Amino acid sequence: MKILVINSGSSSIKYRLYNMPSEEIVLRGMIERIGERNSKVKNHHQGLELILSKVGEVDAVGHRVVHGGEFFKRPSLINSRVVRVIKLCCKLAPLHNPANLEGINACRQLLPGIKQAAVFDTAFHQSIPGYAFIYALPFSYYKKLGIRRYGFHGTSHQYVTNEAAKILRKPLNRVNIISCHLGNGCSITAVKSGKSVDTSMGFTPLEGLVMGTRCGDIDPALVTFIMRRKKMGREEMERVLNKESGLKGLSGIGNDMRRIEEAARRGSKQAALALDVFIYRIRKYIGAYLAAIGNTDAVVFTAGIGENQGYIRARICRNLFDNLKNRPRVLVIPTDEELMIARETYKIIGSRQGGMER
Ligand code: ADP
């Protein structure tokens, strides 16, 4: 069965064609600069026409969707109702869900009769219990505005959880791990009995770890303090927190961790401090999640930094487990969100299940 995986962003579409269940990649590519001036591809519809002309016939399509709110606890077969609900979730992810929907709508028009599935970044975290997902704000904010921890990178955390279970030779429902996705965006998830029970990203992907350009956890009072002191508007403030902070803001040399590690090695104090802050925050979270899940089988590292930067992994883990009776294994598992989407799509379309939880 040929499954096309689509990751549709605001100005790009990444795609992969898989032969399932063999998981062989038949074709992969990316269309960029959609809708930009001088670009030949004016919109997502045109972009997908181009992709379909390259991939030929497909049997099913799997779409990455960033936000499924509280509606989707697992991947869903796409129908008009599912599209409507994804649209409802746009207010929770105004930069991402509309672009994901563009991809879905274009495929529905161009491939009538071909089954399609939506795989949500938030779904894996829907098992997080109330005490871990509620913010201590007026309760009505949760009820009326949907303000709560949703978490992201769920497809990646779920993929490495499944792979870890195979490596540990344990059934999924007996696997306890701490999954560290350290790329440009960084998040860490506590997995108990194969399920996400807490994660560092929150209502948006800004919370938690120090990231390439995002600040992660800060005192919330700083936001209004900085706005007043620097006479900043809302948009500028959001831009600083999302695009000018994190490793970039701290190091002064950008968001590329390879360059920061190199600069620290050559004696840059500022780069060394950025590295220290990054590592310390991760150690703090791992400590908290060890307490949250108890006996931990493994701490798993994945994504650009997690997979490739052994020095950082070693510093994160240094003496961290010394006082534990059962020390977790440290695993490096390359993430593969596209393959996870292909697998989930194959599962849904194969078994004809899917649909919303409520
Ligand atoms: P994204 O979240 O954009 O997918 P990646 O998972 O590609 O990010 O991670 C990017 C981060 O990983 C950067 O800080 C980069 O410096 C770091 N990194 C270290 N080694 C590599 C590598 N071999 N390839 C890509 N990124 C790497």
Boltz pocket constraint, residues with backbone or C-beta under 6 A from the ligand:
constraints:
  - pocket:
      binder: B
      contacts: [[A, 182], [A, 183], [A, 184], [A, 185], [A, 212], [A, 255], [A, 256], [A, 257], [A, 258], [A, 259], [A, 303], [A, 304], [A, 305], [A, 306], [A, 308], [A, 309]]
      max_distance: 6.0
